[in-house]
Amino acid sequence: MLTASYELDAEEKYSDFSSAAEQPLVTWSWEVMTWSSYVICELVIAILGIAGNALVIAVVFGRRSKTRGKSRSMDIFVGNLAIADFLTSILLIPYPNIKSIPNSWAGALYCKVLEGEYLMWTTITASIYSLVAVSFDRFFAVVYPIHFKRLVNRRLVNIIICLLWAVSCILMVQIILTNTTDVVVGKCVYQRPPRILEVVYGIYIFVILFTIPTALMIGTQTAIARSLRREAARFVSNESTASFHNVARSRVLTLTLTVVLIYVICWAPDQIAYFTFNLGLTPSFVRSPFARFLVALAICNSCVNPIVYTLRHQQFREAVKDFFMNRGKRNTPIFEDLESQYRPEKSNPRINIA
């Protein structure tokens, strides 16, 4: 995870306190910005993430505001995912390292929230669990459609999103507790806990940011595939209905499964590597160029979803065209009820799946 990179930076930034201790008055000051290849890569990812997710937010919520009555749960969850990735991308914008910081509430807040990356990890956690929410939304819509239509409404969806953000803030509170200000030298410092607590925290991060979300997302996607396969088997004698279920299965699974797989590809290497580091199996990991590469791969996840929507989802492409051409006349959902959008009409039993 990014903390692997962060611990390395912390050691480099705060190793020399002797000269700072001689300063009679500590004020805000920053080091000169160095534009390494990694920093440039981080800036490019941040710009792509800001632009792409801002477009998703504008398109999804712009269309949602024109329609009343339906829950549009998946549209809202996808919009919330874009908000989390948008905020993460803003926090990824490189800034100069802090050189000295005053002994004040502002300095303490800076060390805990920004320098310690509490805000970034809160938005990353919210992004991950927003993706889990999308998976569960499709699971209930496909496997339990009657209950889904009766119980799911905008109020429930909004409550879930509020809880999601609240839980994300709580899960990352350890960052606030371990990052503080050294009032003597005017530096942000990471208070390294005892070794056993580092191991426990490493396991905790691996479980809540990777193991649990991945298991939930893969489990729901598998259940959706099985449910649609059973439904398709029931209507095997009806060519048009069978064709519809084949299309429904591919349309429902392809988009969400693609996003889930990209999440796993982006985050699995970094999470596993950082987990082995916390267990003491790879002590040199945080100082290696490989660690920087894995961090860069992980943060790519914040900018890739808009690209997936554009390439894999026709309704999103049409919504983007409407947005740029100022045609806001379509009030149909973008991501909601994917299978029903392709249900064959009685007058036209053949389905064009292209």
N, C-alpha and C positions, 0 to 999 in steps of 0.2 A: 504494500500500500504506500501511499505518499509519505507516511510517517517514516518509512525507511530512509527516504531522501531527506526528510526533515531532520532526523536525528543527526545525519551527517552534516547538514548545514548548521545545526545548532552547535555541534562540536567545533566547526570551523569559525563560526561567528563569535563564539563566546570563550574561546580558549585563552585569549590574551587580555587579562584584566589589570595587569600591573600598571600600564601607562594610563588607563582610564581612571584608576584610583587617585592619581595625582591631580586630577582636574578639580579646581575649587568649586566650580559651578557646572552642573550637568544640564545640558539643554538638548532639544531635539536636533539631531543631525543624521544624515544618511551618507552611505558610501557611494562612490561613483558607480553607475550602472555598467555592468559588463555584459556585452551581447555575445554570449557563447552560443554554440549551435543548439544546445538544449533550451536556452532561454528563447531563442528565435522560434524553435519548434513549439514551445509552450504558448508564445504569442499568436502564432498561426492557428493553433487549436482553439485558443480563446476567441479569436475573431470569427472563425467559422462557427463556433458554438453560439456566440452572441447573435450573429446574423441568422443562422438557421432556426434557432429556437424562438427568436423574436418573430420570425415569419409564422411558425407553427402557432404561437400564442395569438397573433393577430387574426389568422385565418380561422382557427378553431373557435375562439371566444367571440369573434366578430359574427360568425354564422350562428352560434348558439343563442346570441341575444335576440335574434329575429324570430325565434320559434318558442312557443309556449306549450306546456302540457306534458311533454315527454321528459323522461329523466335524463336522456343523453349521457348516461353514466360513463361510457367509454370515451366519448369526446371530452368530458370533464377530466377524467383521469389522465388521458393523453395530454391535455392542456396543462395539468398540474405537473406532469413529468417534464414538459417543456419548460415550465417556470423554474423547476429545480435545476435543470441542466443550464438554463439561461443564467441563473445566479451563480452556479458553479463556474461557468465560463467567464463571468465578470471577475470572480475572485482568482481566476487563473492568470489574469493579466499580470505580467512581471512588473515588479517595482523594486527600487534599490533596497539593499539590506540596511537595516537600522544600525547606526554607528553608536549613538548614545541616546538615552531616553531619560526624561526628568522623573523625579519621584513625585508622582501625582496620580490622581484617579484616572486621568486620560492615558498616562503611560502604562498603568496597570491594565487598563482595558485593552490597549493596543497589544500588549504582550499576550494576553489571554485569548483575545478574540481573533486578531489578525495575524500576528506573528506566530502564534501557536496553532493557527489554521482551524480554530473551532468553527467558525462560520463556514469554511469550505467543507469540512467534514460533515457538518450538519446538512448542508445542501446535497452532498453526495449521498448521504444516508437516505434523505428524503427522495432522491431520484431513484435509488435502488428499490425502496419500498413502494414508490409509485408504480414501478414496473410490476411488482408483485400484485398490486391492486388491479392493474390492467389484466393480468393473468386470471385473477379470481373473478373479475367482472365477466370475462368471456366464459369462464368455467360455469358460473351460475346461469348465464344467459343461454348456453347451449345445453347443459346437462339438466338444469331445472328451469326451463323457460317459463312455466306457468307461475311458479313462486317468484321468479325474478321480476316478471311484469307486474305482479301484485304488490311486492314489497319494496322494490327499489325505486326511489324517487330522488329528486335533487337535494332535498333536505338531508336524507341519509348519506348521500354521496359527499355532501359538504361536511357533514360531521366526521366521516371517515378521513377526509383530507386534513381536517384540523387535528384529529388525533394522530395522524401520520406525522405531521410536522412537530407536534408536541413530543411524541415518542423519539423522533430523530434528535431533537434538542437534548433530551434526557440521556439518550444512549451515548452521546459524545461529551458528557459533562466532565469526564475524567481529564480531558484536555485542559479545561479551565483550572482544575485542581493541581495539575503538575507544571503549569507554566506561570511564571511570576516575574517580578522585577527585582534585580539586585540594586538596592538603593545606594550602595556605596560606589559602585562602578558605573551605574547608569546603563545596565544591560538587561535585555530579556534573557531569562535563564530557564532551562528545563530541569526540573527537580527529578532526577532519576530515582525511581523507587527501588526497594530491595529486589534482588534478583528473582525471588519467587513471585513477587507481584508483577514483574515484567513478563514472566512466563504466563501467568494467569491472564494478564491483559492481552497478550498476544493470542492466546486461545479465544478469549472473549471477542476480540475484533474479527478473527477468522470465522467464528461461528455466526455473529450477527450480521456481518457484511458480506459473507460469501456462502457459508454452508446452508443456513436457514433459507435465505432468499432463493438460492439455486434449487434447493430441494422442493420448495413450494412452487416455483415456476415450472420446473420440469414435471412435477406431479400433476399440476393442473392441465398442462398442455397434453400430457399423456391421457388424462381422463377425457379431455375434449375429443381427442382422436378416436378413442375407443367408443365413445358415445355416438359420434357421427358415423362411425363404421357400422355400428349395430343398426342405426336408423336406415342407412343405405341398404343393408342386407334385407330389411323388412320389405322394401319396395323394389327388389331386384327384378320382379316381373314387369314393372312399369318403367319403360325406358326413360320417359321424360322426368319422372320423379327421381329415379336412380341418378340420372344425369345431374339433376338439381343438387342431390346430396353430395355427389362427387365434387361439384363446384363449391358447395357450401363448405365442405371439409377443407378444400385447398385454400379458399379465400379466408376462412376464419383462422386456420392454423399458420398459413404462410407469414402473414404480417407479424403476429405476436411471437411466433416461434423464431423468426429471423431476429427480432429485437432481443429476445432472450438469449439466443446463441451468441450474438455480438457482445452482449454483456458478459457472458461467460468467457469468451475469447479475450476480451479486453482486460478483465479483472482477475481471472484465474492465475495466470503466471505471477503477477505481482503479489497477490494474496498468499499464494503457496510459498513464494520465496521469502516474504516477510515473516510468515509463520515459522518456517525453518530457522530463520535468523533469531526469532524470539526464543526458540527452543535451544539455541546455542549450537545448532548443527552447521550453520554457515556464518561464522562471525565476521568474515570479511565482505559480506554481501553489500552492506550499506556504502562501502567505499569503492565499489566497483562500477565501471561504466555500464555494466549490465543492469544495475539497479536503476540508473537513469533511463535506460531504454524501457524497462518494464513500467516505470512510472509514466513515461510518455504514452505507452500503449494503453495504460489504464485510463488516463484522462481523455484519450480519444473518444471514449464512450459518451462524453458530454456533448459532442458535436455530430455524432454519426446518425442518430435517430431521424432527424429531418431528411437526411439523404435517403434513408431506407423508405420513409413514407413516400418520397418523390418517385423513387424507382419502382416500388412494389405496390403502390395503392393508387388506383385510377381516380377514386373520389377525391383524394387529397390533391392530385394534380389539377383536377377540374376546379377545386375550391381555390387553389392558388391563382389560376387563370381568372376566375371571377374577382378575386381580391385585387389583382393588378389592373384589370379592365374596369374596375368599379361597377361590377354587375351584381350587386348583392341581392339578387332576386331568388336564388335557390335557398330554400329553407330546410332541405333534407340534411340529416346527420352526415358527418364525414366518416366516422369510424363506427358508429353505432349500428347494431342490427345488420352486420355484414351479410349474413346468410339470407335475410329477408329481402335485401336489395336485389338479389339474383334469383328470387323465387320465380318459376315460370308461370306466365299467365295462361288461363284456360284456352284462350284463343291462339296462343302461340306456344305449343308444348316444347318446341325445340329451343335449346339454350345456346347462345353464342358465348363460349367460354374464353374467347380470345381477349 
